[in-house]
Amino acid sequence: MTRVGGRAGGGAPRGVDVARLAGVSQKTVSRVLNGERYVSEDVRRRVLEAAGELGYRLNSAARALASGRTRSIGVVTLGTALYGPASLLIGIERAARDAGYALRVVNTLEGDPGGVAGAVESLLEQGVDGILVSEPIDEGPVSLSVDVPVLVLGAPAAFGGARTMTRGVGAERLARTATEHLLDLGHATVHHLAGPQRWFAARDRLEGWRGALAARGIAPPAVLHGDWSAASGYAVGRELAAHRDCTAVFAANDDMAIGVVRALTEAGLRVPDDISVVGFDDIPVAAYVTPPLTTVRQPFDAVAREGLRLLVRAIEDPEADLPPAYDPPVDLVVRASTAPPPRGARPPAPPLARPRGDTAAG
């Protein structure tokens, strides 16, 4: 007798084979493979190990016919290589897998005429059980009604539907914390390098900065604008080098902050002795630039996990009351790019040289 495809005697393995090997009932196998709750971790582990050993795969079509659900979640995300959106998508994929759901991802692009609405329509045609819209940009009014649960992370609800939910990602609180850190060090004010304002994420960080200043009775300086890139941060940093009243900058992401530091250093200013700089995200390279960058770390995994928990609950128990809004953790990572402001007047920066050709690398 040989085992072919994991089953003695040949043929594809069945649920009964998994149950026999794991020492449980077929019903328990079904509950584990469908991601249902109230199964002990030991039993879940045994069933999954048995399924893996036998090469068993649950027939998705049969499962959908039996339950009316495909156990798949659609995700609409902006097609970008930026660290924040990409990291949040990785967290969502991990959380969905842990919850027993497959993901179907549709990327949108800035300026795409179909946008979020077209992506949602595409996912609905694939029969997903629910949809998660991850940090979209502002596309204006969207005319679309959806009859499956929808969770919009990091933005207002994009379209109508009784089962549409929204949850923040904590960006405003993180931005307040970054700004308060600089104020607590003794800086009279904090300048802000904002991201593109079509992004709700950039707006949230802008509001957090404004809120921190307003709470201390400080009128905000003029907002500076970048496009998330280190090159745009470098351009703004060259401008800031000429402002002798600037002693602290909060940038809306780490890439722009690194560009600011590069420009200030080339202008003969010391970070943090003359100007302190704080970023946002805590990208992997932030700890290794010169000086190491103080930043606020985005809680991607926590946001994804809580968002998926909320969406799965709405899918599996439509009548259940939704849990209260979740406040993601705040993690300020203090490194060497921030310090108290200089005593006395900041020394004038020397005349700016022409930009070096490799500035875009940040």
C-alpha atoms as one frame of an Amber mdcrd trajectory, in Angstrom:
protein
   0.000   0.000   0.000   1.366   3.405  -0.936   0.193   6.837   0.035  -0.665
   8.962  -2.992  -1.602  12.588  -2.289  -1.398  11.779   1.407  -4.094   9.081
   1.407  -3.541   5.366   1.768  -4.665   3.511  -1.362  -4.410   6.538  -3.644
  -6.774   9.389  -4.465  -7.042  12.863  -3.006  -7.237  13.055   0.797 -10.657
  13.748   2.338 -11.848  15.399   5.519 -12.366  11.972   7.092  -8.684  11.197
   6.507  -7.671  14.396   8.298 -10.050  13.603  11.170  -8.663  10.075  11.545
  -5.039  11.264  11.591  -5.754  14.121  14.030  -7.939  11.956  16.282 -10.978
  14.260  16.059 -14.399  14.246  14.423 -15.085  15.396  10.869 -17.162  18.228
  12.315 -14.148  19.462  14.257 -12.034  19.343  11.097 -14.667  21.422   9.316
 -14.781  23.953  12.142 -11.009  24.349  12.186 -10.620  24.688   8.421 -13.486
  27.179   8.264 -11.805  29.329  10.898 -14.638  29.012  13.402 -14.116  29.948
  17.025 -14.378  27.844  20.166 -11.777  25.315  19.062  -8.854  24.799  21.422
  -5.406  25.757  20.172  -4.189  22.181  20.663  -6.983  20.736  18.532  -6.518
  23.440  15.896  -2.804  22.665  15.728  -3.374  18.914  15.383  -5.912  19.363
  12.603  -3.727  21.793  10.673  -0.693  19.544  11.030  -2.699  16.536   9.829
  -4.072  18.510   6.881  -0.572  19.641   5.987   0.854  16.125   6.227  -1.874
  14.711   3.979  -1.810  17.601   1.538  -5.514  18.227   2.193  -7.160  21.311
   0.737 -10.724  22.310   1.568 -12.846  22.555  -1.561 -13.601  26.269  -1.689
 -16.464  25.932  -4.156 -18.213  23.324  -2.015 -17.675  25.406   1.090 -19.184
  28.484  -0.576 -22.251  26.549  -1.699 -22.782  25.127   1.768 -22.278  28.347
   3.746 -23.242  31.054   1.280 -19.805  32.604   1.853 -16.486  32.344   0.048
 -14.357  33.151   3.117 -12.596  35.790   1.099 -12.145  39.480   1.827 -11.505
  42.095  -0.812  -8.955  44.819  -0.185  -8.760  48.111  -2.052  -5.390  49.775
  -1.626  -3.461  52.516  -3.367  -0.884  51.027  -5.717   2.297  52.481  -4.245
   5.652  51.341  -2.929   5.531  53.850  -0.061   6.439  52.249   3.245   3.224
  53.069   5.124   0.569  51.736   2.720   2.713  48.712   1.812   3.322  47.829
   5.471  -0.354  48.168   6.341  -1.247  45.827   3.471   1.217  43.238   4.803
  -0.430  43.516   8.226  -3.884  43.067   6.689  -2.760  39.964   4.789  -1.311
  38.449   7.955  -4.442  39.214  10.000  -6.747  37.810   7.322  -4.758  34.587
   7.116  -4.912  34.197  10.902  -8.684  34.691  10.744  -9.052  31.965   8.096
  -9.850  34.269   5.172  -8.207  34.639   1.781  -7.501  38.086   0.348  -8.343
  39.455  -3.065  -6.407  42.699  -3.570  -7.165  45.418  -6.116  -4.745  48.332
  -6.427  -5.850  51.802  -7.446  -3.665  54.596  -8.769  -3.810  58.350  -8.319
  -5.752  59.755 -11.239  -7.339  56.399 -12.097 -10.824  57.249 -13.460 -12.277
  54.071 -11.958 -10.717  54.669  -8.561 -12.140  53.110  -5.415 -15.595  52.623
  -6.941 -14.230  50.580  -9.829 -12.098  48.491  -7.491 -15.069  47.756  -5.221
 -17.226  46.743  -8.186 -14.507  44.361  -9.330 -14.332  42.739  -5.886 -18.113
  42.402  -5.630 -18.109  40.550  -8.957 -15.655  38.073  -7.400 -18.131  37.297
  -4.631 -16.122  38.484  -1.624 -17.787  38.355   1.802 -16.580  41.799   2.838
 -14.352  44.636   1.671 -11.606  46.622   3.379 -10.609  49.962   1.850  -7.114
  50.776   3.111  -6.168  54.461   3.487  -7.620  55.785   0.220  -6.952  59.258
  -1.136  -9.740  61.808  -1.631 -11.424  61.179  -4.976 -14.467  63.348  -4.289
 -18.010  61.972  -4.034 -18.324  58.283  -4.911 -21.675  56.945  -6.096 -21.862
  53.302  -5.102 -24.043  51.237  -2.802 -22.602  48.051  -1.348 -24.538  45.197
   0.270 -21.621  43.443   2.000 -19.810  44.757   5.084 -17.227  47.393   4.199
 -14.555  48.810   6.470 -12.750  52.004   5.460  -9.445  52.376   7.321  -7.980
  55.837   7.762 -10.593  57.843   5.860 -14.284  58.808   5.914 -16.771  56.394
   4.374 -16.308  56.608   0.620 -19.776  55.422  -0.380 -23.214  54.577   0.949
 -24.435  51.376   2.488 -25.938  50.369   5.803 -23.003  48.040   6.482 -20.216
  50.551   5.858 -17.912  51.212   8.830 -14.966  53.541   9.352 -11.989  53.321
  11.673  -9.004  55.606  12.115  -5.406  54.445  12.115  -4.229  56.768  14.888
  -2.283  59.154  12.635  -3.598  62.315  14.310  -2.583  61.123  17.787   0.845
  60.095  16.517   1.350  63.517  14.911   0.317  65.259  18.140   2.825  63.135
  20.047   5.633  64.020  17.619   4.850  67.736  17.885   4.483  67.618  21.678
   7.887  65.946  21.949   9.508  68.963  20.297   7.515  71.444  22.378   8.397
  69.586  25.574  12.081  69.979  24.676  11.550  73.739  24.843  11.065  74.754
  21.210   8.902  77.856  20.870   7.089  76.408  17.870   7.319  73.542  15.383
   7.267  73.808  11.602   5.420  71.086   9.674   6.342  69.522   6.355   3.027
  68.033   5.221   2.311  65.325   2.683   0.018  65.733  -0.366  -3.356  66.918
   0.879  -5.369  64.548  -1.325  -4.208  61.907   1.121  -6.391  61.615   4.214
  -3.275  60.333   5.985  -1.512  63.644   5.310  -4.543  65.617   6.514  -4.678
  63.644   9.766  -1.008  64.362  10.478  -1.539  68.037   9.693  -4.466  68.191
  12.123  -2.454  66.456  14.827   0.317  69.053  14.474  -2.170  71.928  14.576
  -3.946  70.430  17.584  -0.724  70.119  19.571   0.175  73.758  18.900  -3.354
  74.989  19.635  -3.366  73.174  22.988  -0.331  75.272  24.000  -1.768  78.526
  22.625   0.765  78.659  19.787  -0.190  80.060  16.389   0.964  77.579  13.732
   3.630  78.657  11.240   2.866  78.445   7.532   2.525  74.835   6.386   5.278
  73.490   4.165   4.368  70.961   1.476   6.097  67.892   0.082   5.142  64.834
  -1.954   6.346  62.098   0.479   9.740  61.862  -1.262  13.159  62.568   0.228
  13.779  64.918  -2.697  10.831  67.111  -1.689  12.070  67.109   1.907  15.493
  68.175   0.674  13.974  71.102  -1.270  12.028  72.272   1.793  15.091  71.821
   3.994  17.035  74.231   1.800  14.315  76.811   2.365  14.233  76.201   6.125
  17.984  76.672   6.381  17.457  80.360   5.620  14.816  80.828   8.363  16.699
  81.741  11.535  13.561  81.398  13.661  13.169  77.697  12.759  14.508  75.349
  15.438  12.193  72.330  15.037  10.552  70.481  12.138   8.003  67.671  12.126
   7.837  65.911   8.743   4.814  63.805   7.775   6.990  60.819   6.853  10.547
  59.642   7.417  11.637  59.968   3.796  10.895  63.695   3.786  12.510  64.084
   7.218  15.701  62.438   5.933  15.703  64.850   2.978  15.350  67.792   5.380
  18.298  66.586   7.474  20.445  66.212   4.370  19.679  69.757   3.212  20.273
  71.311   6.632  23.589  69.492   6.994  24.759  70.640   3.561  23.811  74.209
   4.553  26.230  74.018   7.488  23.578  73.577  10.194  23.780  70.910  12.873
  20.949  68.478  13.601  19.848  68.561  16.374  22.077  71.334  17.853  20.642
  74.024  15.552  17.436  72.380  14.298  15.623  69.283  15.583  13.817  67.007
  13.112  11.120  64.381  13.765   9.736  61.966  11.166   6.749  59.635  10.936
   6.604  55.844  10.244   9.904  54.525  11.632  11.117  53.064   8.359  13.925
  50.490   8.774  16.652  52.917   7.670  15.603  55.616  10.171  17.829  54.174
  12.895  20.904  54.194  10.627  20.942  57.660   9.046  23.132  60.437  10.475
  21.943  61.424  12.985  19.566  58.533  13.762  16.050  59.863  13.258  13.530
  60.474  16.032  10.147  59.363  14.706   6.753  57.918  15.603   6.201  54.280
  14.737   2.966  53.378  12.971   1.207  50.379  14.602   0.491  48.605  11.328
  -0.083  45.141  12.780  -2.356  46.389  15.574  -4.457  48.482  13.183  -4.756
  45.603  10.706  -5.627  43.068  13.388  -8.359  45.211  14.948  -9.732  46.192
  11.554  -9.972  42.578  10.382 -11.562  41.567  13.687 -14.247  44.196  13.191
 -14.877  43.266   9.549 -14.991  39.506  10.223 -17.457  40.089  13.051 -19.704
  42.075  10.708 -19.494  39.257   8.129 -20.147  36.372  10.494 -22.627  38.034
  12.875 -24.423  40.842  10.999 -26.785  41.558  13.905 -24.036  42.002  16.515
 -23.327  45.441  17.941 -20.029  46.857  16.773 -17.318  47.258  19.414 -16.224
  50.788  20.395 -13.565  52.513  18.352 -10.070  51.206  18.989  -7.209  53.572
  19.824  -4.000  52.162  18.338  -0.887  52.392  20.531   1.393  55.427  20.338
   5.103  54.692  20.100   7.512  57.629  20.007  11.014  56.440  19.113  13.463
  59.024  20.433  16.849  58.978  18.738  19.544  61.582  18.111  17.825  64.042
  15.735  16.024  65.984  18.496  17.329  68.111  21.376  16.450  71.330  23.241
  16.658  74.471  21.101  19.956  76.339  20.836  20.589  79.069  23.404  20.491
  82.508  21.944  19.977  83.282  18.281  20.586  80.497  15.814  23.673  81.228
  13.705  22.901  82.235  10.118  23.305  79.532   7.520  25.972  80.092   4.876
  24.760  80.812   1.323  23.168  77.769  -0.223  25.213  75.915  -2.776  23.678
  74.539  -5.936  21.827  71.231  -5.258  24.017  68.192  -5.656  23.059  65.797
  -8.406  22.436  62.837  -6.073  19.915  64.539  -3.753  16.969  62.493  -4.944
  18.392  59.452  -3.203  17.684  61.081   0.209
